[in-house]
Amino acid sequence: MGVEVGKHTVSRRLRRSLFLVILLLALMLSACETSAPAANPLLPEHYTVDPLFREFYEMLGGEATLGPAISPLFEYRYFKYQYTVAALMVYDPQAPGGQYFSLAALGLDLGISEPAVPRPDGPEVRYVEGHVISPLFVSIYEKLGGARYVGAPITEVHYNPEKRRYEQHFANLGFYWMEGTSLDEVHLLAYGAWKCDAYCRSPRLGASTVVVPARVDARFAEVVTRLGADFTGFALTPAYETPDGFVEQVFENVVLVMDPQQPRRIFLRAVTERLGYLPEAPVSASADPDMVFVPLQGKRGYNVHRRLMDYLAQHGGMELSGPPIGELAHFKGSIFRQCFTNLCLEVFLDFAGRITVRPAPLGYLYRLLPLQGVGNASDSAGVYPTEPPQVVLPLEAPSPIEKTPTPKPKEITLQVWETYPMVGPDQSQEIGVSVMADNVPVINAEPELLLYLPDNSTQRYYMYPTGDDGQTRQQIEGLSVPPGTLIPYQVCLYSLEGQKFCVQDSFLVWQNP
């Protein structure tokens, strides 16, 4: 593969190898299960970061970011590892390009990777590997090196009502923000403590505790994908059979039900009345133009705000939610809520001050209800109706599984340039980077810029992701160095597999004219 480097051309190939990824994950799992120390009450209360990892640990923010070390250094084959509260640090002496240090893909071990979502409109949206990085987490994502160390996002941002936090999972790290705190108070989820579990001595985790959702049952997977995990929420229980003869699985926001006699018949359980949300007296149509009137009893019914109607239209419509059972009303704080037969919707101002609609997390309450209180299918007064609400989500017939051909390795071209061949001591410089694959611009590549100064120090910049043209730029403030100083710099691009491609060049600092 030809890699064009500045004014020179070097031959390289950027290859993705599923086998190597699986092998690496297997090695990490084996390291934890076979080489980590067994639980022992005599273990010290606090470990120190091994000198091998000390510089890498501090580069990522040290204890303030990754949390304290919770295990000693341990080895498996030629890999060396050490757990912190938030991560598993890895040393691979045989890594290509000298990239010896990395973070293990603990996020993938959670088993909650969501399908890719369409790329949203807007130039400010951070869309990486099929997911949108929440504006809450863009800053810390960049600070920690982007995809190089954080890994690609594996879920969209989720609100966790039990923890009162927004959270998003990535391949190697997880981020969370507690509702009601300052927007810059973003922290890492305790991936390391979750993964190492009893093998490690960890401090009290508090808000950073990782909550691992249940796995979506295969019978409901396609429907969850179609409706969107933001609509259903994470799974709270495994799928189970109910006394009325159906199979159901409880999610954070809704309860999905399948008829075993008709597996393609999947619907939402009517949960609101059972949870105590009794129907209100119907009202007349509102004169408010933002309200849509839903008649239920002649000229009487309920008014639904257009924002809620638009949200339902994007997630199966009122045929899925069931008809409203009351008006939009204040719930608590700045949250307003309106309930329908099968779910409740909330409207509120989110962390960015935008009006937002989301389903209420009724699944947490529903899962606490005793199943023995459910009526039999022959009991017309039972909580579970013999005929479920007529909201059937047809499943598409599965297409034959075809063997995916191995993609041809792409030729990556990496070019750099400086806006000014020479600058004055107080003049800013701009470094530009272009990334192409088979002569097609690469979007969302995240180059790293290293500036080497005369005092042997290094300035590191994580450049903004490349745009639709495959280009990105980094502004460098004026440097306090003597005229005539040559400033070498290096731009590197990392693949998600850890491969490294670098360009070296320089510019001259000269006296101002």
Secondary structure, 3 states (H helix, E strand, C coil): CEEEECCEEEECCECCCHHHHHHHHHHHHHHHHHHCCCCCCCCCCCCCCCHHHHHHHHHCCCHHHHCCECCCCEEECCEEEEEECCCEEEECCCCHHHCCEEECCHHHHCCCCCCCCCCCCCCCCEEECCEEECCCCHHHHHHCCHHHCCCCECCCCEEECCCCEEEEEECCCEEEEECCCCCCCEEECCHHHHHHHHHCCCCCCHHHCCCCCECCCHHHHHHHHHHCHHHHCCECCCCEECCCCCEEEEECCCEEEEECCEEEEEEECCCCCCCCCCCCCCECCCCCCCEEEEEEECCEEEEEEHHHHHHHHHCCCHHHHCCECCCCEEEECCEEEEEECCCEEEEEECCCCCEEEEECCCHHHHCCCCHHHCCCCCCCCCCCCCCCCCCCCCCCCCCCCCCCCCCCCECEEEEEEECCCEECCCCCEEEEEEEEECCEECCCCCCEEEEECCCCCEEEEECCCCCCCCEEEEEECCCCCCCCEEEEEEEEEECCCCCEEEEEEEEEECCCC
